[in-house]
Amino acid sequence: MVDKRLILAVAGSGKTRYLIEHLNSDERFLIVTYTNTSLNLIKSRILKKFGYYPKNIRTLTYFEFIYGFCIKPFTLFKYNLNGIYWDATPEFTTYFAYNNLKKYLTKGRYLYYNRLGKFVEYENIIGDIKVRLEKFYDHFYFDEFQDLGGHDFNFITQIAQANISFLFVGDFYQNTYVTSYDGKVNGTLYSDLKEFCKKIEANNILIDTTTLSDSYRCSPSICEFVRENLGIGIQSHRSDSTDIITIEDKETAQKIINDDRIIKLVYDKSNIRPYLSKNWGDCKGEDDYNDTCIILNKTTAKIFAKKKFNELKPRTKNKLYVAFTRTKGNCYIIDEEIIK
């Protein structure tokens, strides 16, 4: 029986490394991930492992996979497709009659990006895609599984019934961005871990919560902070200690802001900040920071002061979790009002 498994990991536990370790030069592998950051990391790790890029391993972003591998071979000439339409779609899928092609295709013959998974169902090509996967690959890996949303989640769990092995890795609490939204389709998918697991298991996919449960990146003190304040069960492989320091005086804050060795992680608008910074959600997948500085905006600063992190919206909490868990060394916390 072929293995179909989702490993629920924690930040810094070596998700990508785990996938790379299980590659070989004999079997055929397809690795899919959502973000370019993750894809580039995977490619660099493959080159490091083998010293060259093996022909039996293919890496694709999610949209390269669903459009290029799954949809084009069966529908390109049928509809004279020109590509993917990335702007906002005019209506929710559920508001259309099921035989109305306009909900999937623009006048210019571009497919709406957030309905590609539903378009596969509309064209009834799920079976064809499974056969195509079985023909070309022995193993299907999906990195950052928690990025799947909308119709895309349904699509991936459907093709996971193909007769090849499927290995998914992801961190439920690093769900900060998703592949797509379309009305209420899987709108509450990441609201409750137990319900999420039920949906996975209903598709005959085993859930593994132990293989990648400890972080190599974060120290025990960072992990303890995350557990106590964000309620996310992360442990550490490390035994050393680092510090989490709240900065309240302007002079010290200014020194940290001016120190480019310390990455500043902000809620949003990092592109207009006058210092080296990244948005909380955008630094997901990055592993090259030592000391970090978390800049709290007005809302999160109030919640932090009251220690009532349960008041954070789930997606905001997830982004903050991503930010804190980039830290290998010390983590400084600054209210942005101080540096204004």
Buried (B, 14 or more C-beta within 10 A) or exposed (E): EEEBBBBBBBBBBBBBBBBBEEBBEEBBBBBBBBBEBBBEBBBEBBEEBBEEEBEBBBBBBBBBBBBBBBBBEBBEEEBEBEEBBEEEBEEBBEEBEEEEEEBBBBEEEBBBBBBBBBBBBBBEBBEBBBEBBEEEBBBBBBBBBBBBBBBBBBBBBBBBBBEBBBBBBBBBBBBBBBBBBBBEBBEEBBEEEEEBBEBBEEBEBEBBBEBBBBBBBBBBBBBBBBEEBBEBEBBBBBEEEBEBBEBEEEEBBBEBBEBEEBBBBBBEEBEEBEBBBBBBBBBBBBBEBEBBBBBBBEEBBEBBEEEEBEEBEEBBBBBBBBBBBBBBBBBBBBBBEBBE
